[in-house]
């Protein structure tokens, strides 16, 4: 399962989703071989939250909407979207 390490805490991916900047549609892949494209066809997503998931299209047309969570003690800690780009998939 893909993960991110931020401030010494390992966050695992719980949602694999993107938003197309052209048509503003948010699409989500929920499982392996769940290939989806946005309405205008500019971007696509596949693989759910498994290792090897992928995003298709020009990077300038994509806004990442994936979610990451860590469990510390008995509490869930959600990683804000703007933090994801720092240490991706470590």
Residue pairs with C-beta under 8 A, 6 or more apart in sequence:
1 12
1 13
1 49
1 50
1 51
2 12
2 13
2 49
2 51
2 53
2 89
3 10
3 11
3 12
3 13
3 68
3 89
3 90
4 10
4 11
4 13
4 68
4 79
4 83
4 84
4 86
4 87
4 88
4 89
4 90
5 11
5 87
5 90
6 79
6 83
6 86
6 87
9 70
9 72
9 77
10 70
11 68
11 69
11 70
11 77
11 79
12 68
12 69
12 70
13 49
13 53
13 66
13 67
13 68
14 49
14 67
14 68
14 69
15 28
15 49
15 65
15 66
15 67
16 28
16 29
16 30
16 45
16 47
16 48
16 49
16 53
16 66
17 26
17 27
17 28
17 29
17 45
17 64
17 65
17 66
17 67
18 26
18 27
18 43
18 45
18 55
18 62
18 63
18 64
18 65
18 66
19 25
19 26
19 27
19 62
19 63
19 65
20 26
20 27
20 38
20 39
20 40
20 42
20 43
20 57
20 61
20 62
20 63
21 60
21 61
21 62
21 63
22 38
22 40
22 42
22 43
22 61
23 38
23 39
23 40
23 42
25 38
25 39
25 40
26 65
27 36
27 37
27 38
27 43
27 44
27 45
28 36
28 45
28 65
29 35
29 36
29 45
29 46
29 47
29 48
29 53
30 48
31 48
31 50
32 47
32 48
32 50
33 46
33 47
34 46
34 47
34 48
35 44
35 45
35 46
36 44
36 45
36 46
37 43
37 44
37 56
38 44
42 57
42 58
42 61
43 55
43 56
43 57
43 58
43 61
43 62
44 55
44 56
44 57
45 53
45 54
45 55
45 56
46 53
46 54
46 56
47 53
47 54
55 62
55 64
64 81
64 84
65 81
66 84
67 78
67 79
68 78
68 79
68 84
69 76
69 77
69 78
69 79
70 76
70 77
70 79
71 77
